[in-house]
Structures are given as C-alpha cells and as structure tokens.
C-alpha cells in the first residue's frame, strides 16, 4: 500500500508569491530622482539597478526608475559604485 | 512657457553669504530672461555620494521655475561658466512631475506646521 504515504505534517510547497509592479499597484505616477532612499530600495548592495525579474516592476516604470537613478547619480545623491550600501 | 526644475551644487569652500550671492546671481539671470520662479529649496550642506573635484560635501540648491524654452541653453552656459558650481541638472517638468512637486511642497509645509506646534 505504497500510495498511502501520509506525512506527519503537510509538506509546505513554497507557494510562489505573486510579483506585482509596485508603481501600478500604489498608483505612483512619477518617480522622483531627488529622494535617494526610495531609489536605494530598487538597487542592490553595489548600487546597481535591480532587474525587473526580481522587483517585478513593469517595463514602463522600470525605464522611469532607470532614468531617475541616473539623474540621482549625476547629482551625487546616489553613488555610481558602492559596497555594502544597505 | 514650460516648467523646469534645476538642482545645482555649490562648492563647500564658499561662506554662507557667498553661496547666497551666487544663488541670487542665477535668480536675477532668470528674472532678466522673463522667467518666474515658482519655488526654491535650500538643502544646505550635504555629503556627496562620491567626491566631485576632490570635495566630499556641497551646498545643494533646488529651483523650480516657469520659462520659455530658449532661456535654458544660455542659463546652462551661465552655470558652466561659473566655477563655484560643481554640478547642475535641469529637468523639464511634465504633468505628473508638477503634481508630485506640489504634493511634496504641501507635505513639507504640513511637517513644518506640526513641528511648530509640537
């Protein structure tokens, strides 16, 4: 009766958390290049931009984020290269 | 008449009134060209994320103004000529940007009021 294997506790298959575009969800229409700490949320430790597959943002807003981060870097509000930024 | 927003950084070597005087120079230039300044912000001395011209801090200044399009290039050459300005960035403001700027201003005002009361 192999098929009757019952587990002690149900194995929780890691449910895939649905990724969503935070800009569409919260209705953010403009990404400001001046508040660096919001932009830091979308960068990794080295200050590089996180790809869309990780953040889940839509293409339209990813381009706006990229432009905003580049403007912030130009104004030295954000570093071009950083280590252990967070 | 389009709406623009300029952020520029002055060298930290300047004293307070020298910094204010440079800012006035740009304001007069803009007024002379028929622009109307909507909003200004002085972020004061801030640490730069990376050294610019061997300096690690700078006076940040934000200026939001409405101007005809052809004012911008001479305005920027003015910035390039002035060696006290480390860096500048002028952005055109579209509809969402202006809405955002207004809401940001009101939030700042509210914060000031709550601070004043507290």
N, CA and C atoms of all chains as a GROMACS GRO file, in nm:
protein
  612
    1UNK      N    1   0.086  -0.119   0.000
    1UNK     CA    2   0.000   0.000   0.000
    1UNK      C    3   0.090   0.124   0.000
    2UNK      N    4   0.173   0.131  -0.110
    2UNK     CA    5   0.274   0.237  -0.107
    2UNK      C    6   0.208   0.374  -0.121
    3UNK      N    7   0.091   0.376  -0.192
    3UNK     CA    8   0.043   0.511  -0.220
    3UNK      C    9  -0.014   0.576  -0.096
    4UNK      N   10  -0.037   0.495   0.007
    4UNK     CA   11  -0.100   0.557   0.122
    4UNK      C   12   0.008   0.615   0.213
    5UNK      N   13   0.097   0.698   0.156
    5UNK     CA   14   0.201   0.753   0.244
    5UNK      C   15   0.143   0.880   0.305
    6UNK      N   16   0.137   0.879   0.433
    6UNK     CA   17   0.087   1.000   0.496
    6UNK      C   18   0.202   1.068   0.568
    7UNK      N   19   0.217   1.200   0.550
    7UNK     CA   20   0.329   1.268   0.616
    7UNK      C   21   0.284   1.312   0.754
    8UNK      N   22   0.378   1.322   0.842
    8UNK     CA   23   0.343   1.366   0.977
    8UNK      C   24   0.282   1.505   0.968
    9UNK      N   25   0.359   1.600   0.905
    9UNK     CA   26   0.294   1.733   0.885
    9UNK      C   27   0.297   1.762   0.735
   10UNK      N   28   0.196   1.831   0.685
   10UNK     CA   29   0.187   1.850   0.538
   10UNK      C   30   0.310   1.927   0.489
   11UNK      N   31   0.376   1.879   0.384
   11UNK     CA   32   0.496   1.948   0.334
   11UNK      C   33   0.447   2.079   0.271
   12UNK      N   34   0.506   2.196   0.314
   12UNK     CA   35   0.453   2.321   0.258
   12UNK      C   36   0.537   2.353   0.133
   13UNK      N   37   0.480   2.323   0.017
   13UNK     CA   38   0.550   2.356  -0.106
   13UNK      C   39   0.557   2.509  -0.111
   14UNK      N   40   0.674   2.559  -0.140
   14UNK     CA   41   0.699   2.703  -0.129
   14UNK      C   42   0.607   2.772  -0.228
   15UNK      N   43   0.494   2.835  -0.178
   15UNK     CA   44   0.396   2.893  -0.272
   15UNK      C   45   0.463   3.014  -0.339
   16UNK      N   46   0.446   3.019  -0.470
   16UNK     CA   47   0.515   3.124  -0.545
   16UNK      C   48   0.439   3.255  -0.521
   17UNK      N   49   0.508   3.353  -0.453
   17UNK     CA   50   0.444   3.479  -0.416
   17UNK      C   51   0.428   3.561  -0.543
   18UNK      N   52   0.305   3.602  -0.573
   18UNK     CA   53   0.278   3.670  -0.699
   18UNK      C   54   0.350   3.806  -0.698
   19UNK      N   55   0.438   3.828  -0.798
   19UNK     CA   56   0.512   3.956  -0.804
   19UNK      C   57   0.420   4.060  -0.864
   20UNK      N   58   0.429   4.183  -0.817
   20UNK     CA   59   0.343   4.288  -0.875
   20UNK      C   60   0.427   4.413  -0.893
   21UNK      N   61   0.381   4.498  -0.984
   21UNK     CA   62   0.453   4.623  -1.009
   21UNK      C   63   0.408   4.722  -0.904
   22UNK      N   64   0.501   4.762  -0.816
   22UNK     CA   65   0.463   4.845  -0.701
   22UNK      C   66   0.413   4.981  -0.746
   23UNK      N   67   0.453   5.022  -0.868
   23UNK     CA   68   0.410   5.156  -0.911
   23UNK      C   69   0.266   5.152  -0.959
   24UNK      N   70   0.233   5.042  -1.029
   24UNK     CA   71   0.094   5.032  -1.077
   24UNK      C   72   0.002   5.011  -0.958
   25UNK      N   73   0.046   4.928  -0.863
   25UNK     CA   74  -0.041   4.892  -0.751
   25UNK      C   75  -0.071   5.017  -0.669
   26UNK      N   76   0.034   5.092  -0.629
   26UNK     CA   77   0.009   5.206  -0.542
   26UNK      C   78  -0.028   5.330  -0.622
   27UNK      N   79  -0.031   5.317  -0.757
   27UNK     CA   80  -0.072   5.431  -0.837
   27UNK      C   81   0.030   5.543  -0.835
   28UNK      N   82   0.160   5.508  -0.822
   28UNK     CA   83   0.264   5.612  -0.826
   28UNK      C   84   0.284   5.650  -0.972
   29UNK      N   85   0.273   5.778  -1.001
   29UNK     CA   86   0.282   5.818  -1.142
   29UNK      C   87   0.418   5.877  -1.174
   30UNK      N   88   0.486   5.932  -1.072
   30UNK     CA   89   0.613   5.998  -1.103
   30UNK      C   90   0.718   5.948  -1.004
   31UNK      N   91   0.836   5.909  -1.056
   31UNK     CA   92   0.944   5.862  -0.968
   31UNK      C   93   1.043   5.976  -0.957
   32UNK      N   94   1.060   6.025  -0.836
   32UNK     CA   95   1.140   6.145  -0.816
   32UNK      C   96   1.287   6.106  -0.805
   33UNK      N   97   1.373   6.180  -0.878
   33UNK     CA   98   1.515   6.147  -0.874
   33UNK      C   99   1.579   6.207  -0.749
   34UNK      N  100   1.502   6.284  -0.672
   34UNK     CA  101   1.566   6.353  -0.559
   34UNK      C  102   1.563   6.269  -0.432
   35UNK      N  103   1.460   6.183  -0.412
   35UNK     CA  104   1.464   6.108  -0.284
   35UNK      C  105   1.541   5.978  -0.307
   36UNK      N  106   1.665   5.981  -0.261
   36UNK     CA  107   1.757   5.872  -0.291
   36UNK      C  108   1.718   5.747  -0.213
   37UNK      N  109   1.660   5.763  -0.092
   37UNK     CA  110   1.638   5.640  -0.015
   37UNK      C  111   1.528   5.555  -0.075
   38UNK      N  112   1.434   5.618  -0.151
   38UNK     CA  113   1.338   5.531  -0.219
   38UNK      C  114   1.407   5.457  -0.332
   39UNK      N  115   1.495   5.528  -0.404
   39UNK     CA  116   1.563   5.463  -0.518
   39UNK      C  117   1.658   5.355  -0.469
   40UNK      N  118   1.710   5.372  -0.346
   40UNK     CA  119   1.802   5.270  -0.296
   40UNK      C  120   1.731   5.137  -0.279
   41UNK      N  121   1.600   5.143  -0.255
   41UNK     CA  122   1.525   5.016  -0.238
   41UNK      C  123   1.531   4.934  -0.366
   42UNK      N  124   1.550   5.006  -0.481
   42UNK     CA  125   1.548   4.932  -0.608
   42UNK      C  126   1.688   4.902  -0.658
   43UNK      N  127   1.789   4.918  -0.567
   43UNK     CA  128   1.926   4.889  -0.610
   43UNK      C  129   1.981   4.781  -0.518
   44UNK      N  130   2.087   4.711  -0.568
   44UNK     CA  131   2.148   4.610  -0.480
   44UNK      C  132   2.259   4.675  -0.399
   45UNK      N  133   2.337   4.589  -0.328
   45UNK     CA  134   2.435   4.648  -0.236
   45UNK      C  135   2.537   4.732  -0.311
   46UNK      N  136   2.570   4.690  -0.436
   46UNK     CA  137   2.673   4.768  -0.506
   46UNK      C  138   2.615   4.893  -0.570
   47UNK      N  139   2.488   4.923  -0.546
   47UNK     CA  140   2.432   5.043  -0.605
   47UNK      C  141   2.386   5.022  -0.747
   48UNK      N  142   2.385   4.893  -0.791
   48UNK     CA  143   2.340   4.868  -0.928
   48UNK      C  144   2.189   4.849  -0.928
   49UNK      N  145   2.126   4.877  -1.042
   49UNK     CA  146   1.980   4.867  -1.051
   49UNK      C  147   1.938   4.721  -1.047
   50UNK      N  148   1.832   4.690  -0.973
   50UNK     CA  149   1.782   4.552  -0.968
   50UNK      C  150   1.703   4.524  -1.095
   51UNK      N  151   1.715   4.404  -1.153
   51UNK     CA  152   1.643   4.374  -1.276
   51UNK      C  153   1.494   4.358  -1.251
   52UNK      N  154   1.417   4.366  -1.356
   52UNK     CA  155   1.271   4.361  -1.344
   52UNK      C  156   1.225   4.227  -1.291
   53UNK      N  157   1.300   4.119  -1.325
   53UNK     CA  158   1.252   3.987  -1.282
   53UNK      C  159   1.256   3.975  -1.132
   54UNK      N  160   1.342   4.054  -1.065
   54UNK     CA  161   1.345   4.045  -0.918
   54UNK      C  162   1.245   4.142  -0.857
   55UNK      N  163   1.239   4.264  -0.911
   55UNK     CA  164   1.150   4.361  -0.847
   55UNK      C  165   1.007   4.349  -0.900
   56UNK      N  166   0.993   4.293  -1.020
   56UNK     CA  167   0.858   4.274  -1.072
   56UNK      C  168   0.797   4.400  -1.128
   57UNK      N  169   0.876   4.505  -1.148
   57UNK     CA  170   0.815   4.629  -1.198
   57UNK      C  171   0.790   4.614  -1.348
   58UNK      N  172   0.692   4.690  -1.396
   58UNK     CA  173   0.658   4.681  -1.539
   58UNK      C  174   0.762   4.761  -1.619
   59UNK      N  175   0.766   4.737  -1.748
   59UNK     CA  176   0.871   4.797  -1.834
   59UNK      C  177   0.864   4.949  -1.829
   60UNK      N  178   0.741   5.002  -1.836
   60UNK     CA  179   0.725   5.148  -1.841
   60UNK      C  180   0.788   5.212  -1.718
   61UNK      N  181   0.763   5.154  -1.599
   61UNK     CA  182   0.816   5.219  -1.479
   61UNK      C  183   0.961   5.183  -1.456
   62UNK      N  184   1.006   5.066  -1.508
   62UNK     CA  185   1.148   5.034  -1.492
   62UNK      C  186   1.233   5.137  -1.566
   63UNK      N  187   1.184   5.182  -1.684
   63UNK     CA  188   1.260   5.285  -1.757
   63UNK      C  189   1.261   5.414  -1.678
   64UNK      N  190   1.148   5.449  -1.615
   64UNK     CA  191   1.146   5.574  -1.536
   64UNK      C  192   1.241   5.562  -1.418
   65UNK      N  193   1.243   5.444  -1.356
   65UNK     CA  194   1.333   5.424  -1.242
   65UNK      C  195   1.477   5.439  -1.289
   66UNK      N  196   1.508   5.379  -1.407
   66UNK     CA  197   1.646   5.385  -1.457
   66UNK      C  198   1.685   5.531  -1.480
   67UNK      N  199   1.594   5.608  -1.541
   67UNK     CA  200   1.628   5.749  -1.567
   67UNK      C  201   1.648   5.824  -1.436
   68UNK      N  202   1.559   5.796  -1.338
   68UNK     CA  203   1.568   5.869  -1.210
   68UNK      C  204   1.699   5.835  -1.140
   69UNK      N  205   1.738   5.706  -1.143
   69UNK     CA  206   1.861   5.666  -1.073
   69UNK      C  207   1.981   5.732  -1.141
   70UNK      N  208   1.977   5.740  -1.276
   70UNK     CA  209   2.093   5.800  -1.343
   70UNK      C  210   2.102   5.948  -1.312
   71UNK      N  211   1.985   6.016  -1.301
   71UNK     CA  212   1.990   6.158  -1.264
   71UNK      C  213   2.041   6.173  -1.122
   72UNK      N  214   1.995   6.084  -1.032
   72UNK     CA  215   2.040   6.094  -0.892
   72UNK      C  216   2.190   6.070  -0.884
   73UNK      N  217   2.240   5.978  -0.965
   73UNK     CA  218   2.385   5.953  -0.962
   73UNK      C  219   2.460   6.076  -1.012
   74UNK      N  220   2.403   6.139  -1.118
   74UNK     CA  221   2.471   6.257  -1.171
   74UNK      C  222   2.483   6.364  -1.063
   75UNK      N  223   2.379   6.376  -0.979
   75UNK     CA  224   2.379   6.481  -0.877
   75UNK      C  225   2.444   6.433  -0.749
   76UNK      N  226   2.514   6.320  -0.753
   76UNK     CA  227   2.585   6.268  -0.635
   76UNK      C  228   2.490   6.243  -0.520
   77UNK      N  229   2.362   6.221  -0.547
   77UNK     CA  230   2.272   6.178  -0.439
   77UNK      C  231   2.285   6.029  -0.420
   78UNK      N  232   2.330   5.960  -0.528
   78UNK     CA  233   2.350   5.814  -0.519
   78UNK      C  234   2.486   5.784  -0.579
   79UNK      N  235   2.555   5.682  -0.525
   79UNK     CA  236   2.688   5.652  -0.579
   79UNK      C  237   2.677   5.573  -0.709
   80UNK      N  238   2.782   5.585  -0.794
   80UNK     CA  239   2.786   5.501  -0.914
   80UNK      C  240   2.826   5.359  -0.873
   81UNK      N  241   2.926   5.352  -0.783
   81UNK     CA  242   2.975   5.222  -0.737
   81UNK      C  243   2.980   5.227  -0.586
   82UNK      N  244   2.923   5.129  -0.522
   82UNK     CA  245   2.924   5.133  -0.375
   82UNK      C  246   2.944   4.992  -0.325
   83UNK      N  247   2.994   4.981  -0.200
   83UNK     CA  248   3.000   4.846  -0.140
   83UNK      C  249   2.926   4.851  -0.007
   84UNK      N  250   2.846   4.749   0.015
   84UNK     CA  251   2.764   4.740   0.138
   84UNK      C  252   2.684   4.870   0.155
   85UNK      N  253   2.606   4.897   0.053
   85UNK     CA  254   2.528   5.021   0.055
   85UNK      C  255   2.421   5.013   0.163
   86UNK      N  256   2.356   4.893   0.175
   86UNK     CA  257   2.238   4.885   0.262
   86UNK      C  258   2.282   4.886   0.407
   87UNK      N  259   0.543   7.868  -2.241
   87UNK     CA  260   0.611   7.873  -2.111
   87UNK      C  261   0.611   7.732  -2.052
   88UNK      N  262   0.730   7.671  -2.047
   88UNK     CA  263   0.734   7.538  -1.987
   88UNK      C  264   0.785   7.550  -1.846
   89UNK      N  265   0.770   7.439  -1.775
   89UNK     CA  266   0.810   7.441  -1.636
   89UNK      C  267   0.938   7.359  -1.622
   90UNK      N  268   1.036   7.414  -1.550
   90UNK     CA  269   1.163   7.343  -1.535
   90UNK      C  270   1.198   7.336  -1.388
   91UNK      N  271   1.288   7.242  -1.360
   91UNK     CA  272   1.337   7.229  -1.223
   91UNK      C  273   1.488   7.210  -1.231
   92UNK      N  274   1.561   7.293  -1.158
   92UNK     CA  275   1.708   7.282  -1.163
   92UNK      C  276   1.759   7.254  -1.023
   93UNK      N  277   1.851   7.159  -1.014
   93UNK     CA  278   1.920   7.134  -0.888
   93UNK      C  279   2.067   7.158  -0.917
   94UNK      N  280   2.132   7.238  -0.832
   94UNK     CA  281   2.276   7.256  -0.855
   94UNK      C  282   2.351   7.252  -0.723
   95UNK      N  283   2.480   7.220  -0.734
   95UNK     CA  284   2.564   7.201  -0.615
   95UNK      C  285   2.673   7.306  -0.619
   96UNK      N  286   2.691   7.379  -0.507
   96UNK     CA  287   2.798   7.479  -0.498
   96UNK      C  288   2.910   7.422  -0.413
   97UNK      N  289   3.030   7.472  -0.439
   97UNK     CA  290   3.145   7.418  -0.365
   97UNK      C  291   3.129   7.452  -0.216
   98UNK      N  292   3.172   7.362  -0.128
   98UNK     CA  293   3.158   7.389   0.016
   98UNK      C  294   3.254   7.496   0.064
   99UNK      N  295   3.352   7.533  -0.021
   99UNK     CA  296   3.454   7.630   0.024
   99UNK      C  297   3.388   7.765   0.049
  100UNK      N  298   3.277   7.790  -0.019
  100UNK     CA  299   3.214   7.922  -0.008
  100UNK      C  300   3.160   7.944   0.133
  101UNK      N  301   3.157   8.072   0.173
  101UNK     CA  302   3.088   8.103   0.300
  101UNK      C  303   2.939   8.116   0.270
  102UNK      N  304   2.862   8.133   0.376
  102UNK     CA  305   2.716   8.137   0.361
  102UNK      C  306   2.676   8.246   0.263
  103UNK      N  307   2.730   8.368   0.285
  103UNK     CA  308   2.673   8.476   0.201
  103UNK      C  309   2.726   8.464   0.058
  104UNK      N  310   2.846   8.405   0.040
  104UNK     CA  311   2.892   8.387  -0.099
  104UNK      C  312   2.798   8.291  -0.170
  105UNK      N  313   2.758   8.184  -0.099
  105UNK     CA  314   2.667   8.087  -0.161
  105UNK      C  315   2.536   8.157  -0.196
  106UNK      N  316   2.484   8.236  -0.101
  106UNK     CA  317   2.357   8.306  -0.126
  106UNK      C  318   2.373   8.401  -0.243
  107UNK      N  319   2.490   8.463  -0.252
  107UNK     CA  320   2.511   8.561  -0.359
  107UNK      C  321   2.511   8.492  -0.494
  108UNK      N  322   2.573   8.372  -0.504
  108UNK     CA  323   2.572   8.302  -0.633
  108UNK      C  324   2.430   8.264  -0.671
  109UNK      N  325   2.353   8.220  -0.569
  109UNK     CA  326   2.216   8.180  -0.599
  109UNK      C  327   2.138   8.301  -0.650
  110UNK      N  328   2.163   8.418  -0.587
  110UNK     CA  329   2.092   8.539  -0.634
  110UNK      C  330   2.130   8.570  -0.778
  111UNK      N  331   2.257   8.547  -0.810
  111UNK     CA  332   2.302   8.578  -0.946
  111UNK      C  333   2.217   8.498  -1.046
  112UNK      N  334   2.195   8.369  -1.016
  112UNK     CA  335   2.117   8.288  -1.111
  112UNK      C  336   1.972   8.332  -1.112
  113UNK      N  337   1.924   8.370  -0.995
  113UNK     CA  338   1.782   8.414  -0.989
  113UNK      C  339   1.764   8.538  -1.073
  114UNK      N  340   1.862   8.632  -1.059
  114UNK     CA  341   1.848   8.757  -1.139
  114UNK      C  342   1.854   8.724  -1.286
  115UNK      N  343   1.944   8.630  -1.320
  115UNK     CA  344   1.956   8.593  -1.463
  115UNK      C  345   1.822   8.545  -1.515
  116UNK      N  346   1.758   8.458  -1.434
  116UNK     CA  347   1.629   8.402  -1.478
  116UNK      C  348   1.524   8.512  -1.490
  117UNK      N  349   1.519   8.597  -1.387
  117UNK     CA  350   1.415   8.703  -1.391
  117UNK      C  351   1.440   8.792  -1.510
  118UNK      N  352   1.569   8.819  -1.537
  118UNK     CA  353   1.601   8.904  -1.652
  118UNK      C  354   1.549   8.845  -1.781
  119UNK      N  355   1.545   8.711  -1.789
  119UNK     CA  356   1.502   8.647  -1.913
  119UNK      C  357   1.350   8.627  -1.915
  120UNK      N  358   1.279   8.681  -1.814
  120UNK     CA  359   1.134   8.670  -1.819
  120UNK      C  360   1.083   8.540  -1.761
  121UNK      N  361   1.162   8.477  -1.676
  121UNK     CA  362   1.112   8.353  -1.613
  121UNK      C  363   1.052   8.388  -1.478
  122UNK      N  364   0.958   8.304  -1.431
  122UNK     CA  365   0.902   8.332  -1.298
  122UNK      C  366   0.935   8.213  -1.210
  123UNK      N  367   1.000   8.242  -1.098
  123UNK     CA  368   1.046   8.133  -1.009
  123UNK      C  369   0.930   8.092  -0.922
  124UNK      N  370   0.900   7.961  -0.925
  124UNK     CA  371   0.784   7.913  -0.852
  124UNK      C  372   0.821   7.872  -0.710
  125UNK      N  373   0.938   7.809  -0.700
  125UNK     CA  374   0.968   7.751  -0.567
  125UNK      C  375   1.117   7.734  -0.555
  126UNK      N  376   1.167   7.756  -0.435
  126UNK     CA  377   1.311   7.733  -0.414
  126UNK      C  378   1.328   7.649  -0.289
  127UNK      N  379   1.434   7.572  -0.286
  127UNK     CA  380   1.465   7.495  -0.165
  127UNK      C  381   1.615   7.499  -0.146
  128UNK      N  382   1.656   7.520  -0.024
  128UNK     CA  383   1.799   7.520   0.005
  128UNK      C  384   1.826   7.400   0.093
  129UNK      N  385   1.890   7.294   0.038
  129UNK     CA  386   1.913   7.176   0.118
  129UNK      C  387   2.037   7.193   0.204
  130UNK      N  388   2.108   7.306   0.185
  130UNK     CA  389   2.224   7.333   0.270
  130UNK      C  390   2.338   7.240   0.237
  131UNK      N  391   2.428   7.224   0.333
  131UNK     CA  392   2.548   7.145   0.310
  131UNK      C  393   2.512   6.997   0.322
  132UNK      N  394   2.546   6.921   0.221
  132UNK     CA  395   2.516   6.778   0.224
  132UNK      C  396   2.638   6.701   0.180
  133UNK      N  397   2.647   6.576   0.229
  133UNK     CA  398   2.760   6.491   0.190
  133UNK      C  399   2.734   6.436   0.051
  134UNK      N  400   2.836   6.439  -0.037
  134UNK     CA  401   2.818   6.385  -0.172
  134UNK      C  402   2.841   6.235  -0.168
  135UNK      N  403   2.775   6.163  -0.258
  135UNK     CA  404   2.789   6.017  -0.259
  135UNK      C  405   2.928   5.979  -0.309
  136UNK      N  406   2.993   6.065  -0.386
  136UNK     CA  407   3.130   6.040  -0.433
  136UNK      C  408   3.195   6.177  -0.448
  137UNK      N  409   3.328   6.184  -0.430
  137UNK     CA  410   3.391   6.317  -0.436
  137UNK      C  411   3.384   6.377  -0.576
  138UNK      N  412   3.346   6.505  -0.582
  138UNK     CA  413   3.347   6.579  -0.709
  138UNK      C  414   3.454   6.686  -0.694
  139UNK      N  415   3.546   6.692  -0.788
  139UNK     CA  416   3.656   6.788  -0.784
  139UNK      C  417   3.722   6.784  -0.646
  140UNK      N  418   3.749   6.664  -0.596
  140UNK     CA  419   3.819   6.643  -0.468
  140UNK      C  420   3.740   6.697  -0.349
  141UNK      N  421   3.611   6.726  -0.365
  141UNK     CA  422   3.535   6.776  -0.249
  141UNK      C  423   3.429   6.673  -0.214
  142UNK      N  424   3.406   6.653  -0.085
  142UNK     CA  425   3.310   6.548  -0.046
  142UNK      C  426   3.178   6.606   0.001
  143UNK      N  427   3.168   6.738   0.015
  143UNK     CA  428   3.038   6.795   0.054
  143UNK      C  429   3.005   6.908  -0.041
  144UNK      N  430   2.880   6.953  -0.039
  144UNK     CA  431   2.842   7.061  -0.129
  144UNK      C  432   2.712   7.122  -0.085
  145UNK      N  433   2.691   7.250  -0.125
  145UNK     CA  434   2.562   7.318  -0.096
  145UNK      C  435   2.466   7.280  -0.208
  146UNK      N  436   2.358   7.215  -0.171
  146UNK     CA  437   2.258   7.179  -0.272
  146UNK      C  438   2.152   7.288  -0.278
  147UNK      N  439   2.105   7.318  -0.400
  147UNK     CA  440   2.000   7.420  -0.411
  147UNK      C  441   1.905   7.376  -0.520
  148UNK      N  442   1.774   7.387  -0.492
  148UNK     CA  443   1.674   7.346  -0.591
  148UNK      C  444   1.597   7.469  -0.633
  149UNK      N  445   1.568   7.479  -0.764
  149UNK     CA  446   1.490   7.594  -0.812
  149UNK      C  447   1.388   7.545  -0.914
  150UNK      N  448   1.263   7.586  -0.891
  150UNK     CA  449   1.158   7.544  -0.983
  150UNK      C  450   1.105   7.670  -1.046
  151UNK      N  451   1.103   7.674  -1.181
  151UNK     CA  452   1.063   7.800  -1.245
  151UNK      C  453   0.990   7.772  -1.374
  152UNK      N  454   0.922   7.875  -1.421
  152UNK     CA  455   0.849   7.864  -1.547
  152UNK      C  456   0.918   7.959  -1.644
  153UNK      N  457   0.953   7.907  -1.761
  153UNK     CA  458   1.031   7.991  -1.852
  153UNK      C  459   1.004   7.946  -1.994
  154UNK      N  460   1.022   8.038  -2.092
  154UNK     CA  461   1.018   7.995  -2.232
  154UNK      C  462   1.136   7.906  -2.264
  155UNK      N  463   1.122   7.824  -2.365
  155UNK     CA  464   1.221   7.721  -2.392
  155UNK      C  465   1.359   7.775  -2.420
  156UNK      N  466   1.369   7.891  -2.491
  156UNK     CA  467   1.503   7.930  -2.537
  156UNK      C  468   1.585   7.990  -2.423
  157UNK      N  469   1.528   8.000  -2.302
  157UNK     CA  470   1.607   8.056  -2.191
  157UNK      C  471   1.707   7.953  -2.141
  158UNK      N  472   1.678   7.823  -2.167
  158UNK     CA  473   1.751   7.718  -2.093
  158UNK      C  474   1.898   7.712  -2.135
  159UNK      N  475   1.927   7.715  -2.267
  159UNK     CA  476   2.068   7.698  -2.305
  159UNK      C  477   2.156   7.811  -2.251
  160UNK      N  478   2.116   7.940  -2.263
  160UNK     CA  479   2.204   8.041  -2.200
  160UNK      C  480   2.213   8.022  -2.049
  161UNK      N  481   2.102   7.976  -1.987
  161UNK     CA  482   2.104   7.955  -1.843
  161UNK      C  483   2.209   7.850  -1.808
  162UNK      N  484   2.217   7.745  -1.890
  162UNK     CA  485   2.311   7.638  -1.860
  162UNK      C  486   2.453   7.684  -1.888
  163UNK      N  487   2.474   7.766  -1.994
  163UNK     CA  488   2.611   7.815  -2.014
  163UNK      C  489   2.652   7.902  -1.897
  164UNK      N  490   2.555   7.973  -1.839
  164UNK     CA  491   2.585   8.052  -1.719
  164UNK      C  492   2.638   7.961  -1.608
  165UNK      N  493   2.573   7.845  -1.594
  165UNK     CA  494   2.620   7.751  -1.492
  165UNK      C  495   2.760   7.703  -1.526
  166UNK      N  496   2.783   7.674  -1.658
  166UNK     CA  497   2.913   7.617  -1.695
  166UNK      C  498   3.022   7.718  -1.671
  167UNK      N  499   2.988   7.845  -1.691
  167UNK     CA  500   3.093   7.948  -1.679
  167UNK      C  501   3.132   7.966  -1.533
  168UNK      N  502   3.034   7.952  -1.442
  168UNK     CA  503   3.062   7.984  -1.302
  168UNK      C  504   3.136   7.867  -1.239
  169UNK      N  505   3.260   7.892  -1.192
  169UNK     CA  506   3.337   7.778  -1.141
  169UNK      C  507   3.300   7.744  -0.998
  170UNK      N  508   3.212   7.825  -0.934
  170UNK     CA  509   3.173   7.788  -0.798
  170UNK      C  510   3.070   7.674  -0.800
  171UNK      N  511   3.010   7.653  -0.921
  171UNK     CA  512   2.906   7.550  -0.929
  171UNK      C  513   2.974   7.418  -0.964
  172UNK      N  514   2.959   7.318  -0.876
  172UNK     CA  515   3.022   7.188  -0.903
  172UNK      C  516   2.944   7.113  -1.009
  173UNK      N  517   2.810   7.114  -0.996
  173UNK     CA  518   2.731   7.033  -1.086
  173UNK      C  519   2.590   7.089  -1.091
  174UNK      N  520   2.522   7.073  -1.206
  174UNK     CA  521   2.385   7.123  -1.215
  174UNK      C  522   2.306   7.026  -1.300
  175UNK      N  523   2.173   7.025  -1.283
  175UNK     CA  524   2.088   6.939  -1.364
  175UNK      C  525   1.954   7.007  -1.381
  176UNK      N  526   1.918   7.036  -1.506
  176UNK     CA  527   1.787   7.098  -1.532
  176UNK      C  528   1.697   6.992  -1.592
  177UNK      N  529   1.576   6.980  -1.538
  177UNK     CA  530   1.481   6.883  -1.595
  177UNK      C  531   1.353   6.954  -1.631
  178UNK      N  532   1.297   6.913  -1.742
  178UNK     CA  533   1.166   6.967  -1.779
  178UNK      C  534   1.062   6.895  -1.696
  179UNK      N  535   0.957   6.967  -1.656
  179UNK     CA  536   0.859   6.906  -1.568
  179UNK      C  537   0.734   6.874  -1.646
  180UNK      N  538   0.698   6.746  -1.652
  180UNK     CA  539   0.573   6.712  -1.719
  180UNK      C  540   0.459   6.716  -1.616
  181UNK      N  541   0.343   6.675  -1.660
  181UNK     CA  542   0.223   6.692  -1.575
  181UNK      C  543   0.240   6.622  -1.441
  182UNK      N  544   0.286   6.494  -1.447
  182UNK     CA  545   0.294   6.420  -1.322
  182UNK      C  546   0.400   6.478  -1.230
  183UNK      N  547   0.508   6.531  -1.294
  183UNK     CA  548   0.615   6.586  -1.211
  183UNK      C  549   0.564   6.708  -1.135
  184UNK      N  550   0.486   6.795  -1.204
  184UNK     CA  551   0.436   6.915  -1.135
  184UNK      C  552   0.341   6.876  -1.022
  185UNK      N  553   0.254   6.775  -1.049
  185UNK     CA  554   0.162   6.733  -0.942
  185UNK      C  555   0.241   6.684  -0.823
  186UNK      N  556   0.345   6.603  -0.853
  186UNK     CA  557   0.426   6.549  -0.744
  186UNK      C  558   0.493   6.660  -0.666
  187UNK      N  559   0.546   6.761  -0.742
  187UNK     CA  560   0.619   6.869  -0.673
  187UNK      C  561   0.524   6.943  -0.579
  188UNK      N  562   0.399   6.968  -0.626
  188UNK     CA  563   0.306   7.041  -0.539
  188UNK      C  564   0.277   6.959  -0.413
  189UNK      N  565   0.252   6.827  -0.432
  189UNK     CA  566   0.217   6.747  -0.313
  189UNK      C  567   0.337   6.742  -0.219
  190UNK      N  568   0.459   6.742  -0.277
  190UNK     CA  569   0.577   6.737  -0.191
  190UNK      C  570   0.585   6.865  -0.110
  191UNK      N  571   0.549   6.977  -0.175
  191UNK     CA  572   0.557   7.106  -0.104
  191UNK      C  573   0.457   7.109   0.010
  192UNK      N  574   0.332   7.061  -0.018
  192UNK     CA  575   0.232   7.067   0.089
  192UNK      C  576   0.277   6.979   0.206
  193UNK      N  577   0.334   6.862   0.171
  193UNK     CA  578   0.376   6.772   0.280
  193UNK      C  579   0.481   6.843   0.364
  194UNK      N  580   0.576   6.911   0.295
  194UNK     CA  581   0.682   6.980   0.370
  194UNK      C  582   0.619   7.087   0.459
  195UNK      N  583   0.517   7.158   0.404
  195UNK     CA  584   0.456   7.266   0.483
  195UNK      C  585   0.390   7.205   0.606
  196UNK      N  586   0.314   7.094   0.583
  196UNK     CA  587   0.244   7.034   0.699
  196UNK      C  588   0.348   6.996   0.804
  197UNK      N  589   0.458   6.934   0.757
  197UNK     CA  590   0.556   6.888   0.857
  197UNK      C  591   0.603   7.008   0.937
  198UNK      N  592   0.626   7.122   0.865
  198UNK     CA  593   0.677   7.238   0.938
  198UNK      C  594   0.574   7.281   1.042
  199UNK      N  595   0.443   7.282   1.001
  199UNK     CA  596   0.342   7.328   1.096
  199UNK      C  597   0.340   7.235   1.216
  200UNK      N  598   0.338   7.102   1.187
  200UNK     CA  599   0.329   7.011   1.303
  200UNK      C  600   0.451   7.035   1.392
  201UNK      N  601   0.569   7.060   1.329
  201UNK     CA  602   0.687   7.081   1.414
  201UNK      C  603   0.668   7.208   1.496
  202UNK      N  604   0.613   7.311   1.428
  202UNK     CA  605   0.596   7.438   1.501
  202UNK      C  606   0.504   7.415   1.620
  203UNK      N  607   0.395   7.339   1.599
  203UNK     CA  608   0.302   7.321   1.713
  203UNK      C  609   0.370   7.239   1.821
  204UNK      N  610   0.441   7.132   1.776
  204UNK     CA  611   0.492   7.041   1.881
  204UNK      C  612   0.591   7.113   1.971
   0.00000   0.00000   0.00000
